[in-house]
Amino acid sequence: MSEAPPTPQFDQYGSTPGGSSKELVPNAEEAPVPRKKSNRKLLLLGGLAAVIVVFLAVFLPIYFTIIRKKDGSSSGNSGSSSDGDSSGGDSDDSGSSATPTPTPTKGPTSGGDGSIITMVDGTTFTYKNAFGGHWVHDSEDPYKLDAQANEWSPPLNQSWDWVRNRIYGVNIGGLFVLEPFISPAIFQKYPGTRDEWDLSEAIMAANGNLDELEEHYRTFYVEKDIAEIAGAGLNWIRLPIGWWAFEVAEDEPFLQGKSWNYFLQIVEWARKYGLRVLVDLHAVPGSQNGLNHSGRFGHGVNWMAGTQGIYNAERTIYYLRILTQFLSQPQYKEVIKAIGLVNEPRAATLGHDPLASFNLRAYNVLREVTGFGEGNGPYIAIQEGMRPMSIWADDLPGADRVIVDGHSYFVFNGANTARIDAAAVDGLPGGTWPAQACRAWGPEYNASRNNFGPSIGGEFSAAPNDCALFINGVGSGSDHPQCAEYQDWENYTTGMKEGIKNYVLASFDSFGDWFFWTWKIGPSSAGRVEAPLWSYSLGLANGWMPTDPREATGKCLAMGVTRVEWDGTFEPARTGGVPTPTIPASYTAQYPWPPASISDVAGAPSSLPRFTEPVPALTLPPFTSATPTATST
């Protein structure tokens, strides 16, 4: 049996204690008291008038003594706050109020030629792009892919077509793997240093830390450099990195992990300006070639050679796997479109077959991470090992999205004194150099496209000789008789500038898809650039690099050079067109892992020390924040 509801009581305020309105229900035993509408109306009007009088009596003195006075003061403070406090906010005894925090104003999120860019340190520059390119960056949507480097390159949110689109690229050399000829001043500061290993030891001995290396990572390239790359009509960058960006062993003196965040900063700037990225593992444990750009010079090749060769190779594959896992994330995979396995392994020492085994093993590991087909992680670039590209024509048959990367120089082929300011076959300056480039490189790269697939000129320069400070290493100069003339770049004649430019245009046309080495060269201790023909930006500013890379189209034809032409097609698997690509079993059997033999080892490589991946595996951190930069000079 339930209780009867309580008899409703009259609420004089028309509300419950909780504040919600309540209907007045008359007592059933009493009739409602009738009221006249006219009397109720008069009462309401009278109450309203009383409220207005009280309000004016309180508000007017406050307005004239406080609010109006503060509005007219020279401090410029409004004296008001968002919560309507009539006191004007927190005040001290003097009557002044705290300045309200302004609401941040969101700046432009995109722009084209002539727009003003503010770098993270507050300095500004004008974005110059006469080729229809535009930048895009929105802090509220930082992974946007709408930027476009120029009108002939697809924006990042559209697919790169390896048949129709051409790579006009440049290397970001010497930033994360220091080289004496690119950053001579820091090596000159520490006499006797020849590579980043030596340099790290010397800096640590002098300072007790490696902050000077981080300062180099922070300042050698700034946002303006990346913007200028897009403004030069380029559309890709090749970004070299050393294994110490991930971790180092106890006996390795490098600055561990610090370059990683700066690496990601370059990637974010590339995204902003519509540039695609090929990441290149430029230095690997043990040294793949014994040269200074492997991290350590003159200590032999201990990668895929010697008793530690397999261990170092497997350690390299471990880093490649971790790097690929990171780069295959949705926010990066449309910006970073390719990864180079190892830069310039010394194939003459290591041999083709061991390198083919390494490439196959690395390919399988990376494709286990990414899966197959366009859009599933980066393309994989194998390097020609400083050998003719033809030796790789039959490698990795049927493999998914693989590129061969060639590096082509005349610099190291002995002294050639042919004048570059003399007339070439087409009547323009350049001498014999443009035709030599067309004959040597055009047929090689077109044949590689026909026989292997996508092929790129990953490194070359404007230099026809070795007349550059430290180009042969610290302590090794050049005996070329024209070095005084080539080093005096501030006084190049018009004929010399035009000759160099025509040689560069012939190189561009020969490669088809290319990355110039490198965008910039730092000054020596003398305060000037002493490797001028290796700096794209210096040549652009001084007239020996083309202002529009498309000028190169047809240059070799104009030189009268006939060559094998590319047929304009690739096998579908090479460009991600096969969902389940298959490498023939016969090829897999021919190139096992570990390989059947390696250099400097008498027995079977399977008995050599092996690398064991740690558990848990290394995790690469995300980009955390913009690092302050200095204005580019």
Secondary structure, DSSP 8 states (H G I E B T S, - for coil): -----------TTSB-TTS-B------TTS------HHHHHHHHHHHHHHHHHHHHHHHHHHIIIIIHHHHTSTT------TT--TT-SSB-TT--B-----------SEE-TT-EEE-TTS-EEE---TTS-BEE--TTSTT----BSSTTS--TTS---TTT---EEEE-TTSSS--TTTSHHHHHHSTT--SHHHHHHHHHHHHSS-HHHHHHHHHSS-HHHHHHHHHTT--EEEEEEEGGGT---TT--S--SHHHHHHHHHHHHHHHTT-EEEEEEEE-TT-SSSSGGGT--SS---SSBSTTHHHHHHHHHHHHHHHHHHHTSTTTTTTEEEEES-S---HHHH-HHHHHHHHHHHHHHHHHHH-SSTTSS-EEEEE-TTS-GGGGTTSSTT-SSEEEEEE--STTS------TTSB-TTSSB-TTHHHHHHHHHHHHHHHHHHHTS-EEEEE--S-SS--STTTT-TT-----TTHHHHH-GGG--HHHHHHHHHHHHHHHHHHSSEEES-S-----TTSS-S-GGG-HHHHHHHTSS-SSGGGGTTHHHHTT-------S---GGGGT--SS----HHHHHHS-SS-S--BT-SS-GGGS------SS--------S--------
